[in-house]
Amino acid sequence: MPAPERIPSRGLTEAGLRTLLAEGELTVLGQVRGASNAVLYCTVAYEGEERPCVYKPVAGEQPLWDFPDGTLAQREVAAYEISEATGWGLVPPTVLREGPYGRGMCQLWIEAEPDAEDTEAPAHGLPPLLALVEDEQPGDGWKAVGFAEVGEGKTALLVHADDSRLRRLAVLDAVINNGDRKGGHLLPAPGGRLYGIDHGVTFNADDKLRTLLWGWAGEPLTPEAVEVLGRLSAGLEPGTVLATRLAELITTAELDALRGRVAGLREAGRHPQPSGEWPAIPWPPV
């Protein structure tokens, strides 16, 4: 399946959106509740163009003992840079900039919409690409993640769609070592696109992969993924534009570990499996 057409958000190219986010005037409209760090819903306006966006100031970040260096905002931007390098465009345009509350991450707001076949949100509150089922095996078109307690001593099988967009995202998460891929971080968008958001706990030098997208664990990577990883490996060589940019966003140890993960995936030729040394599935899943 070819990658969906790249954003033109109502006429703006990807580069134009980055310029808008980086140079435009930020106006804070409110705060996104329920987040563990400050997440502000804003508009950004520049040269007659205006878009909704999310602004996450560094000043609003809570310290993390296992991420003592760098900032969540920097890692969010680094995840966008890697997403762009794959050519898959899985992360909305994201920049670092100054804002009303200091330096922070600014990302294009994506208005999620259910897949065309899902006209109503599922009763369990999971996005359409995920489900909890009573069967012991996933149905056609679904991949099993694992069993979960759902209350009153009952368990259900957590499954995700056998969807090529999700599979690309699973590869991206393995590359960036995503420690928190929840269902609420998956945003189906118009035109068949799928975005992943909230990449602040990524790029750790230690294995932190925690995700709902384990359905392909141990399976061979697709030829497309193998090709993408080869290009990414070359793009991460010291002195390249991508490596130089990432060195501004993550530590030397994290950059070396990133190269190691890409090399490991290429050598294995398979999706990774849970290490057993870290909780593999975030819970609750949304």
PAZAPA-4460 file (N, C-alpha, C; in steps of 0.05 Angstrom, whole numbers, plus 32768, in hexadecimal, padded with zeros to 4 digits):
% residues 286
    n_x    n_y    n_z   ca_x   ca_y   ca_z    c_x    c_y    c_z   seq   type   mol
   8011   7FE8   8000   8000   8000   8000   8012   8019   8000     1      M     A
   800F   802B   7FEC   8020   8043   7FEC   8018   8055   8003     2      P     A
   802B   8066   800B   8026   8079   8020   8010   808D   8017     3      A     A
   7FFD   8094   8029   7FE9   80A8   8021   7FF6   80C2   8019     4      P     A
   7FE7   80D1   8009   7FF1   80EA   7FFF   7FF9   80FC   8017     5      E     A
   8011   8109   8014   801B   811A   8029   8008   8132   802E     6      R     A
   8009   813C   8046   7FF7   8152   804E   7FF8   8168   803A     7      I     A
   7FE5   8170   802D   7FE4   818D   802A   7FCC   8194   803B     8      P     A
   7FD0   81A3   8051   7FBA   81AB   8062   7FAE   81C4   8056     9      S     A
   7F99   81BF   8047   7F8A   81D5   803A   7F9D   81E7   802A    10      R     A
   7FAF   81DB   801B   7FBF   81EB   8009   7FDC   81EF   8011    11      G     A
   7FE3   81E9   802A   7FFE   81ED   8033   800E   81D3   8031    12      L     A
   8026   81D5   8027   8038   81BE   8026   8043   81B7   8041    13      T     A
   8050   81A1   8044   805D   8199   805D   8070   81AF   8066    14      E     A
   8081   81B9   8054   8094   81CE   805A   8085   81E8   8063    15      A     A
   806F   81EE   8055   8060   8205   805C   8053   8203   8078    16      G     A
   804A   81EB   807F   8040   81E6   809A   8055   81E9   80AF    17      L     A
   806D   81E0   80AA   8083   81E3   80BD   8089   8200   80C1    18      R     A
   808A   8210   80AB   808F   822C   80AE   8079   823A   80BE    19      T     A
   8060   8233   80B8   8049   823E   80C7   804C   8238   80E5    20      L     A
   8053   821F   80EC   8055   8217   8108   806D   8225   8115    21      L     A
   8083   8229   8106   809B   8234   8112   809A   8253   8114    22      A     A
   808E   825F   8101   808F   827D   80FF   8075   828B   8107    23      E     A
   805F   827C   8107   8045   8289   810B   8041   8292   8127    24      G     A
   802D   82A3   812A   8025   82AD   8145   8013   8299   8153    25      E     A
   801C   8290   816A   800D   827D   817A   7FF9   828A   818C    26      L     A
   7FE0   8281   818B   7FCB   828B   819D   7FC0   8273   81AC    27      T     A
   7FC3   8273   81C6   7FBA   825E   81D7   7F9C   8260   81DB    28      V     A
   7F8D   824B   81D4   7F70   824A   81D7   7F67   823A   81F0    29      L     A
   7F77   8227   81F9   7F6F   8217   8210   7F84   8202   8215    30      G     A
   7F7F   81F2   822A   7F90   81DC   8232   7F83   81C2   822D    31      Q     A
   7F92   81AE   8222   7F88   8193   821E   7F8A   8185   8239    32      V     A
   7F74   817E   8245   7F73   8172   825F   7F7A   8154   825E    33      R     A
   7F83   814A   8275   7F89   812D   8277   7FA5   8126   8270    34      G     A
   7FB5   8138   8266   7FD1   8132   8260   7FE2   8136   8279    35      A     A
   7FF8   8127   827A   800A   8129   8291   801D   8141   828F    36      S     A
   801E   814D   8278   802E   8165   8274   801D   817A   8267    37      N     A
   8026   8193   8266   8016   81A9   825B   8013   81A5   823D    38      A     A
   7FFA   81A4   8234   7FF3   81A2   8218   7FDF   81B8   8212    39      V     A
   7FE7   81CB   8201   7FD6   81E3   81FC   7FCB   81E2   81DF    40      L     A
   7FB1   81E5   81DD   7FA5   81E7   81C2   7FA6   8204   81B9    41      Y     A
   7FB1   8208   81A1   7FB6   8223   8197   7FAE   8226   817A    42      C     A
   7FAF   823E   8170   7FB0   8243   8154   7FCB   8250   814E    43      T     A
   7FD4   824C   8135   7FED   8258   812C   7FE7   8266   8111    44      V     A
   7FEF   8280   810F   7FE8   828F   80F7   8001   829C   80EB    45      A     A
   8003   829B   80D1   801B   82A5   80C3   8014   82AB   80A6    46      Y     A
   8018   82C4   809E   8014   82CD   8083   7FF9   82C5   8077    47      E     A
   7FE4   82C9   8087   7FC9   82C4   807D   7FC0   82A7   8081    48      G     A
   7FD1   8296   808B   7FC9   827A   808F   7FC6   8275   80AD    49      E     A
   7FB3   8266   80B5   7FAF   825F   80D1   7FA6   8242   80D4    50      E     A
   7FB2   8234   80E8   7FAB   8218   80ED   7FAA   8214   810B    51      R     A
   7F9A   8200   8114   7F9C   81F7   8130   7FB5   81E7   8135    52      P     A
   7FBF   81E8   814D   7FD8   81DA   8153   7FD8   81D4   8171    53      C     A
   7FEC   81C3   8179   7FF1   81BD   8195   800C   81C8   819C    54      V     A
   800D   81D6   81B2   8026   81E1   81BD   802C   81D5   81D8    55      Y     A
   8043   81C8   81DB   804B   81BC   81F4   8065   81C9   81FE    56      K     A
   8062   81DD   8210   807A   81EA   821A   808B   81D9   822B    57      P     A
   80A5   81DB   8228   80B8   81CC   8239   80B3   81D2   8256    58      V     A
   80AB   81EB   825D   80A6   81F2   8278   8090   81E2   8285    59      A     A
   807F   81D6   8275   8069   81C6   8280   806E   81A9   8281    60      G     A
   8087   81A0   827C   808E   8184   827D   8094   817A   8299    61      E     A
   808B   8162   82A0   8091   8156   82B9   80AB   8146   82B6    62      Q     A
   80BD   8148   82CB   80D6   8139   82C9   80D1   811A   82C8    63      P     A
   80E2   810C   82B8   80E0   80EF   82B6   80FB   80E3   82BE    64      L     A
   80FA   80D1   82D1   8114   80C6   82DB   8123   80B7   82C6    65      W     A
   8115   80AA   82B3   8123   809A   829F   8129   80AA   8286    66      D     A
   8121   80C3   8285   8128   80D5   826F   8134   80EF   827B    67      F     A
   814C   80EC   8288   8157   8103   8296   8162   8119   8284    68      P     A
   8168   8112   826B   8174   8125   8258   8160   812E   8243    69      D     A
   8164   8146   8239   8152   814F   8223   8137   8156   822D    70      G     A
   8125   815A   821A   8109   8161   8221   80F5   8151   8210    71      T     A
   80DD   814F   821A   80C8   8142   820B   80C4   8150   81F0    72      L     A
   80C5   816A   81F0   80C1   8179   81D7   80D6   8172   81C2    73      A     A
   80EF   8170   81CB   8104   8169   81B8   8100   814D   81AC    74      Q     A
   80F7   813B   81BD   80F3   811F   81B3   80DB   811E   81A0    75      R     A
   80C7   812E   81A5   80B0   8130   8193   80B9   8139   8177    76      E     A
   80CA   814D   8177   80D4   8156   815D   80E6   8142   8150    77      V     A
   80F6   8134   8160   8108   811F   8155   80F7   8109   8148    78      A     A
   80E1   8102   8155   80CF   80ED   814A   80C4   80F6   812F    79      A     A
   80BD   810F   812D   80B3   811A   8113   80C9   8118   80FE    80      Y     A
   80E2   811F   8105   80F8   811E   80F2   80FC   8102   80E8    81      E     A
   80FB   80EE   80FA   80FE   80D2   80F1   80E6   80CA   80DF    82      I     A
   80CE   80D2   80E7   80B7   80CC   80D7   80BA   80D7   80BB    83      S     A
   80C3   80EF   80B8   80C7   80FB   809E   80DD   80EC   808E    84      E     A
   80F2   80E3   809C   8107   80D5   808F   80FE   80BA   8084    85      A     A
   80EA   80AE   8090   80DF   8095   8085   80CF   8099   806C    86      T     A
   80C4   80B1   8069   80B3   80B7   8052   8096   80B0   8057    87      G     A
   8090   80A5   806F   8075   809D   8075   8063   80B3   8080    88      W     A
   806F   80C8   808A   805F   80DF   8094   804B   80D7   80AA    89      G     A
   8055   80C9   80BE   8043   80BE   80D3   803F   80D1   80EA    90      L     A
   804F   80E6   80EC   804D   80FA   8102   8046   8115   80F6    91      V     A
   8033   8123   8102   802B   813D   80F7   8043   8150   80F8    92      P     A
   8044   8164   80E6   8059   8178   80E6   805E   8183   8102    93      P     A
   8077   8183   810B   807E   818A   8126   8098   819A   8127    94      T     A
   8099   81AF   8136   80B0   81C1   8138   80B6   81C8   8155    95      V     A
   80CE   81D1   815A   80D5   81DF   8173   80D4   81FC   816F    96      L     A
   80C9   820B   8182   80C7   8228   817F   80C2   8235   819A    97      R     A
   80C5   824F   819A   80BD   825F   81B1   809F   8264   81B0    98      E     A
   8092   8264   81C8   8076   8269   81C9   806F   827A   81E1    99      G     A
   8056   827E   81E7   804D   828E   81FE   8059   8285   8218   100      P     A
   805F   826C   821B   806A   8261   8235   8086   8256   8231   101      Y     A
   8094   8261   821E   80B0   8259   821A   80B3   8245   8203   102      G     A
   80CA   823A   8201   80D1   8227   81EC   80C0   820D   81EF   103      R     A
   80B7   8203   81D9   80A8   81EA   81DA   80A3   81DE   81BF   104      G     A
   8095   81C9   81BE   808D   81BB   81A6   8073   81C6   819B   105      M     A
   8072   81CA   8181   8059   81D3   8174   8053   81C0   815E   106      C     A
   803B   81B4   815E   8034   819F   814B   8019   81A5   813F   107      Q     A
   8016   81A0   8125   7FFC   81A4   8118   7FE7   8193   8125   108      L     A
   7FD0   819F   812B   7FBA   8191   8137   7FAD   8180   8121   109      W     A
   7FA9   8166   8127   7F9C   8154   8115   7F80   814E   8120   110      I     A
   7F6C   8154   8110   7F50   814E   8118   7F4A   8131   8110   111      E     A
   7F4B   8120   8123   7F47   8103   811D   7F2B   80FE   8115   112      A     A
   7F28   80EB   8102   7F0D   80E1   80FB   7F0E   80C3   80F9   113      E     A
   7EF8   80B6   8101   7EF8   8098   80FF   7EFB   808F   80E2   114      P     A
   7F04   8077   80DF   7F05   806B   80C4   7EE9   806B   80B8   115      D     A
   7EE8   806C   809E   7ECE   806F   8091   7EBA   8059   8099   116      A     A
   7EC5   8041   809F   7EB3   802A   80A5   7EA9   802C   80C2   117      E     A
   7EB5   803E   80D2   7EAD   803F   80EE   7EA0   805A   80F3   118      D     A
   7E85   805A   80F1   7E77   8073   80F3   7E72   807C   8110   119      T     A
   7E76   8069   8123   7E73   8070   813F   7E8A   8065   814F   120      E     A
   7E91   8073   8164   7EA8   806B   8175   7EA0   8050   8183   121      A     A
   7EB2   803D   8184   7EAC   8024   8192   7EA5   8029   81AF   122      P     A
   7E94   8017   81BA   7E8B   801B   81D6   7EA1   8019   81EA   123      A     A
   7EB7   800A   81E4   7ECC   8007   81F7   7EDF   801F   81F8   124      H     A
   7EDB   8033   81E7   7EEA   804C   81E8   7F04   804B   81D9   125      G     A
   7F0B   8034   81CD   7F24   8032   81BD   7F1F   803D   81A1   126      L     A
   7F34   8048   8194   7F30   8051   8179   7F2A   803A   8166   127      P     A
   7F20   8040   814E   7F17   802A   813C   7F2C   8016   8135   128      P     A
   7F45   801D   8137   7F5B   800B   812F   7F62   7FF7   8145   129      L     A
   7F55   7FFA   815C   7F5A   7FE8   8173   7F3F   7FDD   817D   130      L     A
   7F40   7FC6   818A   7F28   7FBA   8195   7F2E   7FA7   81AB   131      A     A
   7F1B   7FA3   81BD   7F1C   7F8E   81D1   7F06   7F79   81C9   132      L     A
   7F0E   7F60   81C6   7EFC   7F4B   81BD   7EFB   7F34   81D2   133      V     A
   7EE5   7F26   81D2   7EE2   7F10   81E6   7EEF   7EF6   81DC   134      E     A
   7EF5   7EF4   81C2   7F01   7EDC   81B7   7F1E   7ED9   81C0   135      D     A
   7F28   7EC1   81BD   7F44   7EBC   81C4   7F57   7EC1   81AC   136      E     A
   7F4C   7EC4   8194   7F5C   7EC9   817D   7F50   7EE1   816E   137      Q     A
   7F61   7EF1   8161   7F57   7F08   8153   7F48   7EFF   813A   138      P     A
   7F35   7F0F   8131   7F26   7F08   8119   7F36   7F11   8100   139      G     A
   7F2B   7F0B   80E9   7F38   7F13   80D0   7F3D   7F31   80D0   140      D     A
   7F55   7F39   80C7   7F5B   7F55   80C5   7F65   7F62   80DF   141      G     A
   7F69   7F51   80F4   7F72   7F5B   810E   7F8A   7F4C   8117   142      W     A
   7F9A   7F58   8128   7FB2   7F4C   8134   7FB0   7F4D   8152   143      K     A
   7FB7   7F37   8160   7FB5   7F36   817D   7FCD   7F44   818A   144      A     A
   7FC6   7F53   819F   7FDB   7F60   81B0   7FDF   7F50   81CA   145      V     A
   7FC9   7F4A   81D7   7FCA   7F3B   81F0   7FB0   7F3D   8200   146      G     A
   7FAE   7F2D   8215   7F96   7F2E   8225   7F98   7F44   823B   147      F     A
   7F81   7F4F   8241   7F80   7F65   8254   7F68   7F61   8266   148      A     A
   7F6C   7F69   8280   7F56   7F68   8292   7F43   7F80   828D   149      E     A
   7F29   7F79   828C   7F16   7F8E   8286   7F02   7F92   829C   150      V     A
   7F08   7F87   82B4   7EF7   7F8B   82CB   7EE6   7F73   82D1   151      G     A
   7EDF   7F71   82EB   7ECF   7F5B   82F5   7EDB   7F3F   82EF   152      E     A
   7EF5   7F3E   82F0   7F03   7F25   82EB   7F03   7F1B   82CE   153      G     A
   7EFA   7F2C   82BC   7EF8   7F24   82A0   7F11   7F2E   8291   154      K     A
   7F17   7F20   827C   7F2D   7F28   826A   7F22   7F29   824D   155      T     A
   7F30   7F39   823D   7F29   7F3C   8221   7F43   7F3D   8211   156      A     A
   7F41   7F36   81F8   7F58   7F36   81E6   7F5A   7F52   81D9   157      L     A
   7F71   7F5F   81DE   7F76   7F79   81D1   7F81   7F74   81B5   158      L     A
   7F75   7F7F   81A1   7F7D   7F7B   8185   7F80   7F96   8177   159      V     A
   7F91   7F97   8162   7F92   7FAE   8151   7F8E   7FA6   8134   160      H     A
   7F87   7FB8   8124   7F82   7FB2   8108   7F9B   7FAA   80FA   161      A     A
   7F99   7F97   80E8   7FB0   7F8F   80D7   7FB0   7FA3   80BF   162      D     A
   7FBB   7FBA   80C6   7FB9   7FD2   80B5   7FD5   7FDB   80AD   163      D     A
   7FDB   7FE0   8094   7FF6   7FE7   808C   7FFF   8001   8098   164      S     A
   7FEC   8013   809D   7FF4   802D   80AA   7FFE   8028   80C7   165      R     A
   7FF0   8017   80D5   7FF8   800F   80F0   8013   8001   80F0   166      L     A
   8017   7FF0   80DB   8030   7FE1   80DA   8048   7FF4   80D5   167      R     A
   8044   8008   80C5   8059   801C   80C2   805F   802A   80DC   168      R     A
   804A   8030   80EB   804D   803E   8105   805B   802B   8119   169      L     A
   8056   8011   8117   8064   7FFF   8129   8082   7FFE   8123   170      A     A
   8089   8001   810A   80A6   8002   8103   80B2   801C   810D   171      V     A
   80A3   8033   8109   80AD   804C   8113   80B1   804B   8131   172      L     A
   809E   8040   813F   80A0   803E   815C   80B8   802E   8165   173      D     A
   80BE   8018   8156   80D6   8008   815D   80EF   8018   8158   174      A     A
   80EF   8028   8143   8107   8038   813D   810C   804E   8153   175      V     A
   80F6   805C   815A   80FA   8072   816D   80F7   8069   818A   176      I     A
   80F2   804F   818F   80F0   8043   81AA   80DA   8051   81BA   177      N     A
   80C2   8050   81AF   80AB   805E   81BB   80A3   8050   81D4   178      N     A
   80A3   805E   81EA   809C   8052   8204   807E   8055   820B   179      G     A
   806E   805F   81F8   8052   8065   8200   803F   8067   81E8   180      D     A
   803D   8051   81D9   802B   8052   81C2   800F   8048   81CA   181      R     A
   7FFD   805B   81D1   7FE2   8054   81D9   7FCF   8059   81C2   182      K     A
   7FB7   804F   81C6   7FA2   8052   81B2   7F9B   806F   81AD   183      G     A
   7F9B   807F   81C2   7F94   809B   81BF   7FA9   80AB   81AF   184      G     A
   7FC0   809E   81AA   7FD5   80AC   819A   7FD3   80A5   817D   185      H     A
   7FBD   8097   8174   7FB9   8090   8158   7FA3   80A1   814E   186      L     A
   7FA8   80B1   8139   7F95   80C3   812E   7F8F   80BE   8111   187      L     A
   7F7A   80AF   810B   7F71   80AD   80EF   7F68   80C8   80E5   188      P     A
   7F72   80CF   80CD   7F6C   80EA   80C2   7F60   80E8   80A6   189      A     A
   7F55   80FE   809C   7F4A   80FE   8081   7F5E   80F4   806C   190      P     A
   7F53   80E8   8057   7F64   80DF   8042   7F72   80C4   8047   191      G     A
   7F6A   80B6   805C   7F76   809C   8062   7F8F   809D   8071   192      G     A
   7F97   80B5   807A   7FB0   80B7   8089   7FAD   80AE   80A6   193      R     A
   7FC3   80A6   80B2   7FC3   809F   80CE   7FDB   80AD   80DA   194      L     A
   7FD7   80BB   80F0   7FED   80C9   80FE   7FF1   80BD   811A   195      Y     A
   800A   80BE   8123   8010   80B8   813F   8019   80D1   814C   196      G     A
   8011   80D5   8165   8018   80ED   8174   8023   80E5   818F   197      I     A
   802D   80F9   819E   8037   80F5   81BA   8050   80E4   81BA   198      D     A
   8066   80EF   81B1   807F   80E0   81AF   8095   80EC   81C2   199      H     A
   808C   80F4   81DA   809F   8100   81ED   80B1   80EB   81FA   200      G     A
   80A7   80D2   81FE   80B7   80BE   820B   80C1   80AA   81F6   201      V     A
   80D5   80B4   81E7   80E1   80A4   81D1   80FF   80A8   81D2   202      T     A
   810D   8098   81C2   812A   809B   81BD   813B   8094   81D6   203      F     A
   812F   8087   81EA   8140   807F   8201   8156   806C   81F7   204      N     A
   816D   806D   8203   8183   805B   81FB   817D   803E   8204   205      A     A
   816C   803B   8218   8164   8020   8221   814A   8018   8214   206      D     A
   8145   7FFE   8212   812C   7FF4   8206   8114   7FFC   8216   207      D     A
   8103   800D   820B   80EB   8017   8218   80D1   8012   8208   208      K     A
   80D3   8002   81F3   80BC   8000   81E1   80A4   7FF5   81EF   209      L     A
   808F   8005   81F0   8076   7FFE   81FC   805F   8008   81EA   210      R     A
   8050   7FF5   81E0   803E   7FFC   81CA   8026   7FE9   81C9   211      T     A
   8011   7FF1   81BC   7FFA   7FE0   81B7   7FFD   7FD2   819C   212      L     A
   8013   7FD7   818E   8016   7FCD   8172   8029   7FB5   8171   213      L     A
   8024   7FA1   8182   8035   7F89   8183   802B   7F73   8170   214      W     A
   8016   7F78   8160   800A   7F63   8151   801D   7F56   813C   215      G     A
   8031   7F65   8134   8044   7F5A   8120   805E   7F50   812D   216      W     A
   805F   7F4F   8147   8078   7F48   8155   8083   7F2E   814A   217      A     A
   809C   7F2F   8143   80AA   7F17   8139   80A5   7F11   811C   218      G     A
   8093   7F1F   810F   808D   7F1A   80F2   80A2   7F29   80E1   219      E     A
   80A7   7F1E   80C9   80BA   7F2C   80B7   80B0   7F48   80B0   220      P     A
   80C3   7F5B   80AF   80BD   7F76   80A6   80B4   7F75   8089   221      L     A
   80A3   7F88   8081   809B   7F8A   8065   80B3   7F93   8054   222      T     A
   80B3   7F8D   803A   80C9   7F97   8029   80CA   7FB6   802A   223      P     A
   80B3   7FC3   802C   80B3   7FE0   802E   80C2   7FE9   8047   224      E     A
   80BD   7FDC   805E   80CA   7FE4   8076   80E8   7FDF   8075   225      A     A
   80F0   7FC9   8069   810D   7FC3   8065   811B   7FD9   8055   226      V     A
   810D   7FE1   8040   8118   7FF7   802F   811A   8011   803E   227      E     A
   8105   8017   804D   8105   8030   805D   811B   8030   8072   228      V     A
   811F   8019   807F   8134   8018   8093   8150   801A   8087   229      L     A
   8153   8011   806F   816D   8014   8061   8173   8032   805C   230      G     A
   815E   8040   8052   8162   805D   804D   8167   806C   8067   231      R     A
   8158   8064   807C   815B   8071   8096   8177   806C   80A1   232      L     A
   8181   8054   809E   819C   804E   80A7   81B1   8061   809A   233      S     A
   81AE   8064   8080   81C0   8076   8072   81BD   8093   807B   234      A     A
   81A3   809B   8080   819E   80B6   8088   81A7   80BC   80A4   235      G     A
   81AD   80A8   80B4   81B6   80AC   80D0   81D5   80AC   80D2   236      L     A
   81E3   80A8   80BC   8200   80A8   80BD   820A   80C3   80C7   237      E     A
   821F   80C3   80D8   822A   80DD   80E2   822F   80F1   80CC   238      P     A
   8228   8109   80D1   822D   811F   80BD   8216   8124   80AA   239      G     A
   8202   8112   80A9   81EB   8117   8098   81D9   812C   80A4   240      T     A
   81C8   8137   8093   81B5   814C   809C   81A4   8141   80B3   241      V     A
   8199   8129   80B0   8188   811E   80C4   8197   8119   80DE   242      L     A
   81AE   810E   80DD   81BE   8109   80F5   81C5   8123   8103   243      A     A
   81CD   8137   80F4   81D3   8151   80FF   81BB   815D   810D   244      T     A
   81A4   815B   8101   818C   8166   810D   8185   8157   8126   245      R     A
   8187   813C   8126   8180   812D   813D   8193   8132   8154   246      L     A
   81AC   8138   814E   81C0   813D   8163   81B8   8157   8173   247      A     A
   81A7   8168   8167   819E   817F   8175   8186   8179   8187   248      E     A
   817A   8161   8184   8161   815B   8192   8164   8145   81A6   249      L     A
   8176   8132   81A2   8179   811B   81B5   8197   8118   81BB   250      I     A
   819D   8108   81D0   81B9   8106   81D9   81C9   80F4   81C6   251      T     A
   81E3   80F5   81C9   81F5   80E4   81B9   81EF   80C7   81BD   252      T     A
   81EA   80BF   81D7   81E4   80A4   81DD   81CA   809B   81D0   253      A     A
   81B6   80AD   81D0   819C   80A6   81C4   819F   80A4   81A6   254      E     A
   81AF   80B5   819A   81B3   80B4   817D   81C2   809A   8175   255      L     A
   81D6   8092   8185   81E4   8079   8180   81D1   8061   8183   256      D     A
   81BF   8062   8197   81AC   804D   819B   8198   804B   8184   257      A     A
   8190   8062   817A   817E   8064   8163   818A   8055   814B   258      L     A
   81A4   805B   8146   81B1   804E   8130   81B2   802F   8135   259      R     A
   81B7   8028   814E   81B8   800C   8155   819D   7FFE   8150   260      G     A
   8187   800B   8157   816D   7FFF   8153   8167   7FFB   8136   261      R     A
   816E   800F   8125   816A   800C   8108   817A   7FF4   80FE   262      V     A
   8193   7FF3   8106   81A5   7FDD   80FD   819A   7FC2   8106   263      A     A
   8190   7FC1   811F   8185   7FA8   812A   816C   7F9F   811B   264      G     A
   815B   7FB2   8114   8143   7FAB   8105   814A   7FA0   80E9   265      L     A
   815D   7FAD   80DD   8166   7FA5   80C2   8172   7F89   80C3   266      R     A
   8182   7F84   80D7   818F   7F6A   80DA   817B   7F54   80DF   267      E     A
   8168   7F59   80F2   8154   7F45   80F9   8140   7F41   80E2   268      A     A
   8139   7F57   80D5   8125   7F55   80BF   8109   7F50   80CA   269      G     A
   8105   7F54   80E3   80EB   7F4E   80F0   80E2   7F64   8103   270      R     A
   80C8   7F65   8107   80BE   7F77   811C   80C9   7F6E   8137   271      H     A
   80CF   7F80   8149   80DA   7F78   8163   80C4   7F6B   8174   272      P     A
   80CD   7F5C   8188   80BB   7F50   819C   80C0   7F5D   81B7   273      Q     A
   80AD   7F5B   81CA   80B1   7F67   81E4   80CA   7F5B   81F1   274      P     A
   80DA   7F6C   81FF   80F3   7F63   820B   80EE   7F54   8225   275      S     A
   80D8   7F58   8232   80D3   7F4C   824C   80DF   7F5C   8263   276      G     A
   80EE   7F70   825D   80FB   7F81   8271   80EC   7F9B   8277   277      E     A
   80D6   7F9F   8269   80C8   7FB8   826B   80AB   7FB2   8264   278      W     A
   8097   7FBE   8273   807B   7FB8   826C   8076   7FBE   824E   279      P     A
   806D   7FAA   8240   806B   7FAC   8223   8053   7FBC   8219   280      A     A
   803D   7FBC   8229   8024   7FC8   8220   801C   7FDF   8233   281      I     A
   8017   7FF7   8229   800D   800C   823B   7FF1   8007   8243   282      P     A
   7FEA   800D   825C   7FCF   800A   8265   7FC7   8020   8278   283      W     A
   7FAF   802C   8275   7F9B   8025   8262   7FA3   802A   8245   284      P     A
   7F96   801D   8232   7FA0   801E   8216   7F9A   8038   8207   285      P     A
   7F8A   804A   8213   7F82   8062   8205   7F92   807A   820F   286      V     A
***
